[in-house]
Amino acid sequence: MHYRGLLYRALNPIWAREPLSGEGARRFGGRFNPKGTSALYTALSIMTAIREANQVGTLQPTTLVAYQADLEPIFDATDAKALRGYGVSPDELAADDWRIQMGENGKAPTQLLAERLIRDGYAGMLVRSFAKGATDADLNIVLWAWGGEPPAQLALVDKEGRLR
Protein backbone atom coordinates (compact mmCIF):
# COMPACT_ATOMS: atom_id res chain seq x y z
CA MET A 1 0.00 0.00 0.00
CA HIS A 2 0.95 3.64 -0.35
CA TYR A 3 0.60 6.03 2.61
CA ARG A 4 0.61 9.79 2.12
CA GLY A 5 -0.15 12.17 4.99
CA LEU A 6 0.84 13.16 8.49
CA LEU A 7 2.33 10.81 11.04
CA TYR A 8 3.05 11.49 14.72
CA ARG A 9 5.61 10.32 17.21
CA ALA A 10 5.94 10.94 20.92
CA LEU A 11 9.65 10.84 21.65
CA ASN A 12 11.58 10.35 24.81
CA PRO A 13 13.25 13.79 25.15
CA ILE A 14 16.64 12.03 24.93
CA TRP A 15 15.94 11.53 21.20
CA ALA A 16 14.18 14.86 20.56
CA ARG A 17 17.19 16.38 18.78
CA GLU A 18 17.32 13.34 16.46
CA PRO A 19 13.66 12.70 15.61
CA LEU A 20 14.56 10.80 12.42
CA SER A 21 17.29 8.57 13.87
CA GLY A 22 15.58 5.30 14.87
CA GLU A 23 18.57 4.79 17.16
CA GLY A 24 16.66 3.89 20.32
CA ALA A 25 14.79 1.11 18.52
CA ARG A 26 18.05 -0.11 16.97
CA ARG A 27 19.76 -0.32 20.35
CA PHE A 28 16.99 -2.01 22.28
CA GLY A 29 14.75 -3.70 19.73
CA GLY A 30 10.99 -3.32 19.57
CA ARG A 31 7.92 -5.39 18.85
CA PHE A 32 8.56 -5.05 15.12
CA ASN A 33 12.33 -4.68 14.91
CA PRO A 34 15.10 -6.84 16.35
CA LYS A 35 18.08 -5.28 18.08
CA GLY A 36 20.42 -3.89 15.46
CA THR A 37 17.63 -2.86 13.06
CA SER A 38 16.66 0.81 13.10
CA ALA A 39 12.95 1.59 13.17
CA LEU A 40 10.67 4.57 13.59
CA TYR A 41 7.44 3.83 15.40
CA THR A 42 4.93 6.40 14.20
CA ALA A 43 1.19 6.78 14.67
CA LEU A 44 -1.64 8.06 12.52
CA SER A 45 -3.04 10.12 15.42
CA ILE A 46 -1.56 12.23 18.19
CA MET A 47 -3.32 10.28 20.96
CA THR A 48 -2.07 6.96 19.60
CA ALA A 49 1.49 8.34 19.57
CA ILE A 50 1.17 9.42 23.20
CA ARG A 51 -0.25 6.03 24.23
CA GLU A 52 2.58 4.24 22.42
CA ALA A 53 5.30 6.28 24.10
CA ASN A 54 3.87 5.97 27.61
CA GLN A 55 2.89 2.33 27.96
CA VAL A 56 4.32 1.82 31.44
CA GLY A 57 3.02 3.74 34.42
CA THR A 58 2.25 7.44 34.53
CA LEU A 59 2.84 9.88 31.67
CA GLN A 60 6.53 10.71 31.41
CA PRO A 61 8.12 13.76 29.75
CA THR A 62 7.47 13.45 26.03
CA THR A 63 8.32 15.45 22.91
CA LEU A 64 5.58 15.25 20.28
CA VAL A 65 6.60 15.59 16.62
CA ALA A 66 4.83 15.34 13.28
CA TYR A 67 6.14 14.10 9.96
CA GLN A 68 4.92 14.61 6.42
CA ALA A 69 5.05 11.16 4.85
CA ASP A 70 4.91 9.74 1.34
CA LEU A 71 5.69 6.06 1.84
CA GLU A 72 5.63 2.88 -0.17
CA PRO A 73 5.52 0.02 -0.12
CA ILE A 74 3.85 -0.37 3.26
CA PHE A 75 2.64 -3.81 4.34
CA ASP A 76 -0.94 -3.70 5.65
CA ALA A 77 -0.88 -5.85 8.79
CA THR A 78 -4.52 -4.93 9.46
CA ASP A 79 -5.39 -7.23 6.53
CA ALA A 80 -5.77 -10.74 7.98
CA LYS A 81 -5.41 -12.32 4.52
CA ALA A 82 -2.10 -10.52 3.90
CA LEU A 83 -0.88 -11.66 7.33
CA ARG A 84 -1.85 -15.26 6.58
CA GLY A 85 0.34 -15.00 3.49
CA TYR A 86 3.25 -14.64 5.91
CA GLY A 87 1.96 -17.37 8.21
CA VAL A 88 1.02 -14.92 10.97
CA SER A 89 -2.28 -14.30 12.75
CA PRO A 90 -3.55 -11.04 14.25
CA ASP A 91 -3.31 -12.67 17.70
CA GLU A 92 0.39 -13.33 17.15
CA LEU A 93 0.94 -9.65 16.37
CA ALA A 94 -0.82 -8.70 19.61
CA ALA A 95 1.07 -11.16 21.84
CA ASP A 96 2.32 -9.22 24.84
CA ASP A 97 5.19 -11.62 25.56
CA TRP A 98 7.37 -10.42 22.68
CA ARG A 99 10.05 -9.13 25.09
CA ILE A 100 10.20 -12.51 26.83
CA GLN A 101 10.42 -14.25 23.44
CA MET A 102 13.22 -11.90 22.41
CA GLY A 103 15.10 -12.64 25.63
CA GLU A 104 14.64 -16.40 25.43
CA ASN A 105 15.01 -16.94 21.67
CA GLY A 106 17.02 -13.93 20.50
CA LYS A 107 14.10 -12.65 18.43
CA ALA A 108 10.35 -12.51 18.91
CA PRO A 109 8.04 -13.90 16.19
CA THR A 110 6.96 -10.33 15.36
CA GLN A 111 10.60 -9.38 14.84
CA LEU A 112 11.07 -12.36 12.52
CA LEU A 113 8.04 -11.14 10.54
CA ALA A 114 9.63 -7.70 10.28
CA GLU A 115 12.84 -9.21 8.94
CA ARG A 116 10.88 -11.09 6.26
CA LEU A 117 9.01 -7.93 5.26
CA ILE A 118 12.26 -5.98 5.05
CA ARG A 119 13.77 -8.69 2.83
CA ASP A 120 10.66 -8.48 0.63
CA GLY A 121 11.30 -4.76 0.11
CA TYR A 122 8.73 -3.18 2.42
CA ALA A 123 9.65 0.22 3.88
CA GLY A 124 7.30 -0.33 6.78
CA MET A 125 4.11 -1.81 8.13
CA LEU A 126 0.67 -0.45 9.00
CA VAL A 127 -0.41 -2.15 12.22
CA ARG A 128 -2.91 -1.49 14.97
CA SER A 129 -1.65 -0.20 18.30
CA PHE A 130 -1.39 -2.66 21.15
CA ALA A 131 -0.82 0.03 23.79
CA LYS A 132 -3.09 0.11 26.83
CA GLY A 133 -6.40 1.77 25.97
CA ALA A 134 -5.92 1.43 22.20
CA THR A 135 -8.75 0.28 19.94
CA ASP A 136 -8.77 -1.14 16.41
CA ALA A 137 -8.97 2.46 15.16
CA ASP A 138 -5.57 3.31 16.71
CA LEU A 139 -3.04 2.68 13.95
CA ASN A 140 0.72 2.86 13.68
CA ILE A 141 3.18 2.77 10.85
CA VAL A 142 6.48 1.17 11.80
CA LEU A 143 9.22 2.17 9.37
CA TRP A 144 12.42 0.30 8.60
CA ALA A 145 13.40 2.47 5.63
CA TRP A 146 12.89 6.22 5.34
CA GLY A 147 14.66 9.29 4.06
CA GLY A 148 14.32 12.53 2.17
CA GLU A 149 13.46 11.01 -1.21
CA PRO A 150 10.75 8.69 -2.60
CA PRO A 151 9.71 5.96 -2.32
CA ALA A 152 9.94 6.18 1.48
CA GLN A 153 9.98 9.94 2.03
CA LEU A 154 9.62 11.24 5.56
CA ALA A 155 10.13 14.87 6.55
CA LEU A 156 9.99 16.32 10.04
CA VAL A 157 7.45 19.14 10.37
CA ASP A 158 9.58 21.83 12.01
CA LYS A 159 9.26 25.03 9.95
CA GLU A 160 10.42 27.15 12.88
CA GLY A 161 13.53 25.02 13.53
CA ARG A 162 12.59 24.26 17.13
CA LEU A 163 14.49 20.98 17.22
CA ARG A 164 17.63 22.27 15.54
N, C-alpha and C positions, 0 to 999 in steps of 0.2 A: 504494500500500500504506500501511498504518498501522503505525507502530513505537511501541511503548510499552515502556519499560524503562530500564536504565542504559546510559550511554555514557561513554567515557573519552577523555581528551586529555592528551597529554604536551606541556606548554608550555615554550617557551624562557622562562627566568625573567624576561626583560624584560617579558613579557606576563602574568605570574602575578597581578598585581593587577587585571587586566582580562580574566578568563578567558572572558567572553562577548562580547568586542569584535569579533573577526574582522578587526581592523585590520592585522595583519601580512599576512594573505592579500590584503586590499584593496590594500595598498601595493605588494606584489611580484608578485601573481598566483600561481596554483597550477595544478596539473594540471586542476582542474575549476572554476576561476574566473579570468577575465581581470583584469588590473590594473584597479582602480577598483571591483571588485565584492567586497563583504565575503563571507567564507565562514568557517565553522567546520569543520575537519577533525576528526571524531571517530571513535572505533573502538568496536566491540562487545566488545573484550577489552582488558585492561590491556597484555598483551604486544604486541598489534598497535599500540596507541597508542605504546608505547616504540619499536617498530621504525619507525613512521612519522616520529617526531620526530628520529630519529638515523640518517638514511639515509646520511650521509657520514662515513666515518672512525669513530673511537672514540666511545663514549658521552660525551656532553657533559652539563653540568648541566641537569637537567630537573625541572619541577614537574608532578606527576601530579594531575589532577583528575577528578572524576566528576560526571555530570549525570543528573538524573532527566528523562526525555524522554517526551513524548506528542506525536507528530509525524505530520502528514499534510497533503497527500499527499506520499509519498516515491516517487520513480521507482526501480524495481528493475532496476539495470543488470547484475545477475547473470542476468537473463532474456534469453537471446539473441534470442528472438522480439520482445520489447519493444524491444531495441536496434535490430533490423532495421527496426522501425517508424520509427526516426529515421535510418535509413541508416548505421548505425554497427555495426562488428563488435567482438567482444571483443578481438581483436588490436589494433584501433585505440585502444581504451581503454588497453591495456598499453604502447603505444609509448613508449619511453624517451627519444625525441627531442623531447618536447613543449616543453622550454625553447628548443631551437634553433628549432622552428617558431614559437614566440612571438616570438623575436628577429627572425627573417627575415620573418614575415608579419603581425606585430602580435598575432595570436592563434593558439593551437594548435587543431587540430580538436576536442580534448576541451573546450576553453574555449568553442568555438562550440556544441557540444552543450549545455553548461551554460546558455548564453544562451537556447537554444531551450526547454530545460526550464523555466527561470525564466519565460519568456514564456507557457508553457503552464500556469503556476500551481503548479508543484512547489516545495515548501519545501526539498527536498533530494533526494539520490540515495544509494541503497545500492549500494556497489561494492566489489569485492574489493581488497585491499591489493596494491600493486605494489612494496612495500618489499623490500629484500634479505632473504631468508629466509622471506618470507610464502608461505603456501599458499592454496588456494582457500577454506579455512575461515576465513582472516583477512579480516574484513569491516569496512568503514568506512561511516559515513554522513557525507556532505558536505552541510552546510546552507548555504542562501542566505537563508533566512528563519527567524527564531526570535524568541522573546520570552517574556513571562510568561503569556500567555493562549493558549488553543486557537485555531487548529488546529495551530500549530507551537510548542508549549510546551516550554521548556527551562529547567531550574532547576539552578543549581550546588548540589552537595551540600557544604555547609560549615556545619553546625549549630553548630560552635564558633567561627565567625567568624575562622578562621585567615588568610583572604586579605583581610580588611577592615582 
